[in-house]
Amino acid sequence: MPSTPWPRPVLAANWKMNLGPAEARQFMAAYLAQPPARHAGSMIIFPPAVSLVAARDAAAARPGIQFGAQNIYWEDKGAFTGEISAPLARAAGATCVLVGHSERRHVFGETDEETGRKCEAAARTGLTPVLCVGETLGQREAGETETVVLRQLRAGLARLTREQVAGALLAYEPVWAIGTGRTATPADASTTHAALRVAVGVILGDPHHGVPILYGGSVNPGNAAALLAAPGVDGLLVGGASLDPASWAAIAASGERPD
C-alpha cells in the first residue's frame, strides 16, 4: 500500500462544544503526564475554536500531537459574522478540519454541496479535510447505508484534485451511534469502510490507495481495541470519551501493537 502522511492508527478527538481555554490547558497537562502510547500512529485533537491555541500551546512538549478545527466556512475572508475561514484556522495552528460531521449536517442543515465547498477550501489552504459520512437509523433500516455514505463521499470530494483526495482523511460515523451508546459492530464498520475504500479507489484510479478511514460513533476505552482490530478500520474519531484525559489515554493505548 502506498505510504501515507498519516501513520496508523489515526486517533482523533472531537471535543465538540466542550472545554474552554483553561480546561483545555488542564486536559493537556493531565494527558501529557501519562506515558505516551507505544505506537507510531497519528493523533489529532479538535478543540472548540476558542480553545485551539491554548490546547496547541499546552501540548508543545509532545510535538507529534496535531490540532484541527471542528468546522470552517468556504470563503477565505469577508463579512461572515461568526464563521471561521480555513486561513484563520491554519493561522491558529490547525492542520486539519472536520467537514460534514453529522451534527453539522443534521443540527445545522449542512448540505452535501456545502461539504464539497468546505473540503475544497481546506485543501486550497493546506488543511487536511477530514470528511465525515454516515447514515441515520431510518436509512440503515431501509438498507440505504451504502447509497447514503457513497453519495456524501463523492459530493465531499468532488472539488478536489486526485492529489488532494489522496491526502485527505475519511471518517465513517453512523448517526444512530453518535452519543447514543449504540456502536456499530466491528463487522458493520468493516463492511462500510470497504465500500468507501473501493469508491475512493475509483476516484483515484488506484484500488490500493492509502487514504485512512476512521470509525466514529460511541467509541470508548471498552470497544476501541476491537474496532481498531477490525479489517479496514484505520483509526477512530472519538467524541465524549475524549473529554477525559484518562479515558483518552486508554483509547490511545488501545492502538498499541505487540513488540
Secondary structure, DSSP 8 states (H G I E B T S, - for coil): ----SS-SSEEEEE--S---HHHHHHHHHHHHTS---SS--EEEEE--GGGHHHHHHHTTT-TTEEEEES--BSSSSSS-TT--BHHHHHHTT-SEEEES-HHHHHTS---HHHHHHHHHHHHHHT-EEEEEE---HHHHHTT-HHHHHHHHHHHHHTTS-HHHHHT-EEEE--GGGSSSS----HHHHHHHHHHHHHHHHHHHT-TT----EEEESS--TTTHHHHHHSTT--EEEESGGGSSHHHHHHHHHTT----
